[in-house]
Amino acid sequence: MTEVLAEMTASVWQVRVEAGQDVAADDELLILESMKMEIPVVAPRAGTVDAVHVAPEDQVTEGTVLVTLR
C-alpha cells in the first residue's frame, strides 16, 4: 500500500479518481487549491486506487492522507 499525502495546507478542488480505478505513474489523482493556485496531486507509481480519503471542498493539512494505492 502507498499513501499519497498532502504536501501543504489546501482545500480539495477536484477528485479525479475513485476506488477500484487503475492508475499509471504520474496520473492526476486530484487537484488541491491554495491561495488561488491549482496544485495537481499525481500518482507516485502505477497501481489501483484502494481508497479516496477526501472529497471536494475538504480542507487538508500537510501530511493528510488523500489517496491510498495498492
C-alpha positions as CSV (number, residue, x, y, z in Angstrom):
1,M,0.0,0.0,0.0
2,T,1.1,3.5,-0.8
3,E,-0.4,6.5,0.9
4,V,-0.4,9.7,-1.1
5,L,-0.1,12.7,1.3
6,A,-0.9,16.4,1.1
7,E,2.3,18.4,0.8
8,M,0.7,21.6,2.1
9,T,-2.4,23.1,3.7
10,A,-5.0,23.5,1.0
11,S,-8.6,22.7,0.0
12,V,-9.6,19.9,-2.3
13,W,-10.8,21.3,-5.5
14,Q,-11.4,18.2,-7.7
15,V,-11.1,14.5,-7.2
16,R,-10.3,12.8,-10.5
17,V,-10.2,9.1,-9.4
18,E,-12.4,6.6,-7.5
19,A,-11.8,3.4,-5.6
20,G,-11.1,0.5,-7.8
21,Q,-9.7,2.6,-10.6
22,D,-6.3,1.6,-12.1
23,V,-3.8,4.5,-12.5
24,A,-0.3,4.8,-14.1
25,A,2.6,6.6,-12.5
26,D,2.1,10.4,-12.8
27,D,-1.6,10.1,-13.5
28,E,-3.5,13.0,-11.9
29,L,-5.4,11.9,-8.8
30,L,-6.8,15.1,-7.5
31,I,-6.3,18.9,-7.6
32,L,-5.8,21.0,-4.5
33,E,-6.3,24.7,-4.3
34,S,-4.2,27.0,-2.2
35,M,-4.0,30.8,-2.5
36,K,-6.0,30.7,-5.8
37,M,-3.4,28.3,-7.3
38,E,-4.3,24.8,-8.6
39,I,-1.9,22.1,-7.4
40,P,-2.2,18.7,-9.1
41,V,-1.5,15.6,-7.0
42,V,-0.2,12.7,-9.1
43,A,0.3,9.0,-8.5
44,P,3.8,8.2,-7.4
45,R,3.6,4.8,-9.0
46,A,1.2,2.6,-11.0
47,G,-1.5,0.8,-9.1
48,T,-5.1,0.5,-8.2
49,V,-6.9,3.2,-6.1
50,D,-7.8,1.4,-2.8
51,A,-9.5,4.4,-1.2
52,V,-10.0,8.1,-1.7
53,H,-10.0,9.8,1.8
54,V,-11.1,13.3,0.8
55,A,-13.9,15.0,-1.1
56,P,-14.2,18.3,-2.9
57,E,-14.2,21.3,-0.5
58,D,-12.4,19.3,2.3
59,Q,-9.7,21.2,4.0
60,V,-6.4,19.3,4.3
61,T,-3.1,20.0,6.1
62,E,0.4,18.8,5.4
63,G,0.6,15.1,5.9
64,T,-3.1,14.3,5.4
65,V,-3.7,11.0,3.6
66,L,-5.5,11.9,0.3
67,V,-5.5,8.6,-1.6
68,T,-4.3,5.0,-0.8
69,L,-2.9,2.9,-3.7
70,R,-2.4,-0.8,-3.8
